[in-house]
C-alpha cells in the first residue's frame, strides 16, 4: 500500500470554487471509479494551497484507476477542461509516500 500526496496551487480568488468542484464533482467521481480519498485540505493561511491524499493498494491498482478516471469521457469532456481556470497545472506536486510502522494510516 502507498499514498499519493498531491499539492496544487489554486488561482487567486478561486479557492472556494475549487473546493466546491473537488467536493461536489471530482472526489465523488473518482470515488465512484474506486479511488480511495484519504483526505482533502486547504491552506490555513495561504488560499493558494490545496492538498489531498489518495491511497492505492498496489501500482497495478493505481494504473487501473488512473485509466478509469483520466481516460473516461466524463473526465476528458466535463471535468478536465474546467480545471485550468481554477488551478495552475504547472505547479502540481505529487509525492508517493508510504506510512511508517507507527502511522495511524497503516
Secondary structure as UniProt FT lines:
FT   STRAND          2..10
FT   TURN            12..13
FT   HELIX           15..21
FT   HELIX           22..26
FT   HELIX           27..32
FT   TURN            33..34
FT   STRAND          36..42
FT   TURN            47..48
FT   STRAND          49..56
FT   HELIX           59..70
FT   HELIX           73..74
FT   HELIX           75..79
FT   HELIX           80..83
FT   TURN            84..86
FT   STRAND          87..97
FT   TURN            101..102
FT   TURN            104..105
//
